[in-house]
Amino acid sequence: MDQRRFWILLISLHLLFMGKQLFWSNSILQDSKEYLFAAENLLQHQTLYSWNLNHAFNADWLSKRPILYPLILALFKTISFGSNFVFLLLVYLSQNAASLFSFSLCVKILNYLKIRINWKHASIFILFSLSQLIYSNTIMSETYLQLCLCALVYIQICKPSNFNWSLISALILVCGLALKPVLMPFAYAYPFICLLRFLPKFDLKYFFPSLLPLVFIFITISWNQSRTGYKQYSSISTINLLHYNTYTMLMYKYGEHKADSMVDEIHFKGNLLRSYPAKQEYINKSCSLLITENLGTYVFLHLRGMAFCVLDPGRFDLSQFFGLSHGKNLLYETNKDNAARRIFDSILNPLGILLVILFVFNLFKLILILKFLSDKKLGLFIRLTLFCFPLYTVFLTGPIGASRFFMPIIPLVFVMVLSLNNWRLLKRREGDSKTI
């Protein structure tokens, strides 16, 4: 296997999955519908609202989805002149191009670090990274977020520390924020990271661009407050806090029925309040109190969710994409009694063998990541830079860890495991002590 065949394989797999969406059946998720409504409402009503305006109004939809991806979809809708096929073709072509560009940047990182790439290993990695192909061909913003993360890491490792690249990095982070709220905590830490990065030759002109993401956050929060009355970057943080973080914890501790009852009660009492800001504050405080009172249980579920994020073979992704019956939601099923049995039962289907193989590879991949962290062939700064976003993403995913949330960091993991070159776990390759 050589570099040319690797790229042929990678491009062919992307085209194959895109062809399925265009010519067989176009699978979409609930999130996809929300993005499509947001794009349509931008075009028809000049407002960002990620659901059907003919339905009962809910202020959550005003800020749930950041604006950049709906704008991209709105652009493609405009230039497709009413043709749904052309629209989907433009969406999937652009996302597949973004996916391929992410891997191109990561190959450039490996080349910059003078690492001899084992193209056979690279091909194996791609063949077992099916969520990369699935979400590159689903109406979701993950592929663009992935490109932002890869570009940031590429600049940090391969480009000089100067004003121009500092500005470009800051603008890329702004784009990431406009795609997904997940980057907001990182944006707050970003100025301090830049401060450390430019030491000891600190210059304010290099530091100022790092404040641009904070300015964007402030503008977005102010805009959302003018529309909803509540200071919030995105309503999805409150939605996830209640329906995922708190609900999964309650289900694990008390069972499904009591968890449903407690969440319904929080909803009911919140809806009794007169204003949307009061409702949001009540939900946030109620959930925070419940998590604090059950902190030990929550920490356990958070750490378990991080492991799930890395190891999940993608049962839901494959079932949804190919229109297969996938039964119940394992995210909830694993918090009930006999969780191990429920997981085992879920693989007793035609996908079962594939899921087992993918799980084993993901476990192997996790071991390689741990090996990468202890491998001193690369300097500490390089290892930390490559590991930063994977750890950050997995940590923030917490109790709701799944392969979908791992997808944006797949190319960065690609760099980490390919930098080892030797995938044998027990015997080190001679000459690995050299540090870059």
Order of alpha helices (4+ residues) and beta strands (2+ residues): alpha-alpha-alpha-alpha-alpha-alpha-alpha-alpha-alpha-alpha-alpha-alpha-alpha-alpha-alpha-alpha-alpha-alpha-alpha-alpha-alpha-alpha-alpha-alpha
